[in-house]
């Protein structure tokens, strides 16, 4: 995803969490009918020869998974975009998919953003190099849906995706996520920060950064949303988050540059607010002793979304890719990247989660519950940030 280095440029976050919120498990019942036995992997006498893969809404259209696999192998190619190999374990995921099905993957613009993904779909429409699938933040998933860019598709494990984390018709659905966290280099930051409030301390002068422009980058947007929750805001009011960063800049603590593992390593931004799993997988590997803490005053979790392009040049391979990502194997591979897979609750319940990798996740203060924002709240928050962030960056 070119982005969530650096996936730092990945776009607006899909889901939000705050202290005292309800559990994702509450949304685990399906919002629509489950897929058929054939879709889940059975076989059918239906011929796949005349199947229009671009309109298939489940594996059942191919007579089951075997038919889908055959159609995808016939295409032999999958175009993904903005998926860095070291982001959310995507390198291992892509290798596993190719090893399992023999389908070649082309990853365009690995360091791009969600906005780049949308642009590529529009600009490359009709070409063999156009993206088949995307992994974008929710505002882009919603805007792409409004523009008619997505093809509805429900994977076999559709019921394991919480209702609040997917479009009811299958146009897009959350895949993995994590919590906004504060990471710091203890060799340069002698007093450990524990909250957004603590970052206002003058001892952190010229030390704090986020990973880009929050109007363009999902993880940076998430940092602003988390700051809002820590400063009297809510899922319906992100403005206090913008005000917080303005205050942080006025205090001389906020560095208005794109924070990356390299800037942390060099000491230019020894404190970086980013996703917990990226701080752990991207920064900890290059900064000895690097520490990651989820702030005590705001637990904000976010998920990215998958969607299939309505004009995918390899529509069967695109659908098989989604089946793989939402299979137990695919979800545990996301977990191996220190992310929280969207089917985590269901997998914990049915005993299919990798418990060793689950135990490696950073601890979450409080309940760790999740409260997912509505599309309207996300869109409104994005508009506020777009309008008000120049007062911080300018």
N, C-alpha and C positions, 0 to 999 in steps of 0.2 A: 504494500500500500504505500508505497513511497513514503510512507509515512511512518502512525502510532507506532551511521545512523542512517537516516533518521526517519522514523515514522513520526517524528515530532510534528510533521506537517499534516498528519491525518486529521480529518475534519470533525465537525461537531458531534459531540458525544450522544449516544443513543438513549441512555437511561441514567437516572439520577438516584442517589440514596442519601438519606439524612438520618440523624439520631432519632430513635423512637419510631421509625417508620415500620410499616408492615412487611412481613416476609414475602419474598418472591414466591415462596411455596404456595401462597394463597392464590396465585394466578396459574397454578400448574395444570388446571383442567383445561382441556382444549376448547377454543372458542368456535370450533367448527368440527364437522364430522371427521373421524379418523380415516386414515387411508385404508384401502382394502388389503386383504391377505396378499393379493398379487403385488400390490405396491410395496408391501413390506418385504418382499423377496420371494414370493411364491411364483408359480408359473401359471400360464393361461394358454388356452388354445388360440387366443387372438393373434393374428399375424401382425408382425411389426414392420413388414415390408412397406406398407402404405402409411405408416405413422408419420405425422408431421411433428417432429420433435419440438419445433418452435412454439407449438400450442399445447404441448403436453403439460398437464397440471399435477401429475403424479406419475410414479413409475408404472401404475396400472395401465396407463395409455400404451405402454410398450409390452404389455402382457406380464409385467413383473420386473424385478431387478435384473434377471438374466437377459431379458429383451433390451433393457436400458443399457446394460453393459455392452451388449453386442453392437448396439447403435453407436455408442460412444467410441468403442474401439474402431469402428469403421471410419469415424471422423478422424481419430488418431491424434487430435490436437486440442489443446485448451489454451485460451488467451486470458491470463489474469493481468492485473495492473496494480502498481504501487504496493507490492508485497515484499518488503525487505526480508531476507532470509533469517535475520536475527530479531524479528518482530513477532511476538506471540508464537514463536516456534514454527513460523511459516516455512523455513528452510526444510525442516524435518517433515512437515506436513506435505509439502510438494514432492519431496523425494518418496515418501510413503505412497502417495497417490500414483505416481508414475511406476513405482515398483509393483504395485498391486494390479494395475490395469494396462501398463505399457503405453500410456497416453503421454505424449510430449507436452510439456508446459512451457509457454513463453510468458515471462514476467516483464511487462513493459513499465518503464519509469519507476523503478523500485523505491525511489526516495520522494515520490510525488505526494499529492494531497487528494482528499476527497473531491475537491473542486476540479482537479486534473482528471479524475476518473469520469466525472460527468461530462467534461469537455471532450474527452476522448471518445465517449459513446456518440456524442453529437457530431463530432468532426470526422470520425472514421466510419460512420454508418455506411453499410454496403460493402466495406472492404474486408478482406480476409484477416487483416491485422486488428480489427476492432475488438474491444474487450468482450468476452463472453459473460463474465461475472464481475461484480464489484464487492468491495468491503468498505463501507462508508459509514460516517456518523449519521445520526438519526435525522438531522435537519436535511441532509443531502438525500437520505433515503426517502424522506417525505416529499421533498421538492422534485426528486426524480420520478416518484410515483405520480405526483400531480401533473407532470409533463408527459406521462405515458411511456416512460423509459423502461419499465420493468415488466417481465413476464411472470405471471403468478405460478407458483409451484410449491407443493407441500411435500416435504420429505417424509420418509417412513416414520421417523420419530417425531412427527409434528406435535403429538400430544404431550411430549416432554418439554416443549418450549412454552414457558408461561404465556398466558393469553395477552398480558400487558406488554410482552416483548416481541410481538409479531403483528403484522397486518393480517386481519381476519381472512382476507382472500388469498394470502400467500405471496403477496407482492414483495415483501421484505421481512426479515426476521433477524433478531439479535443472535450473535454467535459467541462472543467472549467479552470479558471486561475485567475491571478491577477498580481499585479505589485511588482517588487523588491522594498523594502522599508527599511528604517533605523529605528529600534526600540531602545528605550533607557529608562533606569530607571532614572527618574529625581531626585531621592533621592541621586544618586551617580554621575550623569552626570549633572553638574550645568549649563553648557553652551550648549544649544540644538544644535545638529548637523543638518544641513539642506541640505547637499550635500556631494558627495564623496570628493570633494576638501576640505571641512571643516574638514573631518576626519583625515587629515594630520596634524592638529593642535597638537602641543606637549601636550596640556592639556588632550588629550585622550590616554595618554600612558598606554599600557597594558589593553585596554578596548574594542577593536573592534574584533569581530569574525564573521565568516560565519558558516554554519551548516554542515561542513564536507569537504571531498575532492571533488573539482569540476570535477575531472575526473570520479567520481563515483556517485555523488549526483546532481540531477537536479537543486535544489534550490541554491546550492553552485555555480554550473556552471552559473546559471542565474546572480548571484552576480558579477561574473567575467565579463560576457557579458555586464552588466549594467555599470560596471566600465570602460569598454572599450569605450562605447558610451560617457561617461563623460570625456574621456581623448583623444579625437581625433580619436578613432576607429570607426568601423562601423559593420554592420552585416557580412561583408566580411573580417573583420580584428579585431579579438578578442585579439591579442597580447598586445595592450596597457592596457588591463584589467589585464593581468598577471603582466605586468610591474608595474602597479599601486599597486597591493598587495605586490609586492616585495619592492616597495618604502615605503609602509605603515609598512611593517615588519622592514625595516631598520630604520625607524623613531621610532621604539619601540612601535607603537600603535596596530599593528596586533597581536592577540593571536592565534597561530597556533594550535588550538584545535577545537573540534566539539562544536559549540555553540548551546545551547539548552535552553528551559525555565528554567531548573534547574540551568544552569551556570549563567544565567541572575539573577535569584533569589538569588543565593549565592554571587553575586558580582564578580565572576571570569571573566565574560564577560558582563558588564553592557550595552554594545552596540552590537546589533545583526543585521546583514544584512540578511533579509529573505523575504519571500513572505508577502505582507501586510495582507492577510487574516489569515495567520498562526501567525503572530505577534499579531494580534487582538484577535484571538480565543484561541491561546495556551499560549502566554506569559502574555497578559493583565489579564488573569484569576488568575495568581499566583503572579504577581508583581503589587502592588498597585500604581495607578497613571501612569502606563506605557504609553509611548507616541509612536506613529507611524507616520512617515513622509515619503512621497514619495520624493526622492531627486530631487532638482530643476534642476540638471545638467544632469539627465538621466532618462527618463521614459521608462522602459523596462518591457513589459508584457509578460507573458508566459502561455501556456496552456499544460495540460497533454492530452494524447490520450487514447481512448478506443480501444480494439481489441478483437476479439473472437478467441480462439485457434482453429486451424484447426483440432486438435485431442481432442477437448473437450469431456469429458465423458458424459456431460449433454448438448448436443448441442441446444435443444429446450429451456431449461431454460436460457442458455447463451444469446440466441436471445431475449427472453422476457425481460431479465435484461437490454439489450441495449434499447429496446423500452421504458422501464420504465424510464431509465436515461434521455432519450431525449424527454420524454413527458413534458407537461407543469408542471405537479406535480414534476417530477424528477429535472427539471431545476430550479424550484423555491426552491427545497430543497437544491441544491447546493448554491443558492443565500443566503439561510438561514445560510450557513456556512461562509458568508462574502466573497465568491468567486464570480467571474463574469462568469456566465454560457455562453457557446458558442453561445446559441440561444438568447442572451440578446437583440441584436439589433432587431431581428424579434419579440420577445416578447414585447418589448417596443412599436414597431409599431402597433402590433395587440391588445395591451392592456391587455395581459395575465400576465405581470410581476407583482410580489409583490412589490408595490411601497414603502411600509414601509421599507422592507428589502433592497431595492435598495438605499434608502436614507441613510442607515447606512454604506454604503461603504465609505472608505477613499477617500478624494478628490484628484484629479490628477492635478498637475501643467500643464500649457500649454493646448494643444488641447486634450490630452489624446487619440490621434489617434493611430492606430495599423498598423504596417508594418510587415508582416509575412516573415520570412526568407525562403529561398529555402532549400530543403533537402541537396543540395550541400554545402550551407553556414553553415548549422548546423553540417554537418559531418566534414567539414574543421575546424570549430571552436573547435570541440571536439578533433580532432587530435592535434591541436596547444596546447590546455590545457593539454592534456595527456603528450605531450613532454616537455612543459615548466614549468608546475606547480612544479616539483621537485626543481626548482631553488628558489621557494618560501618556500616550506615546508621542504626542506633539511637543 
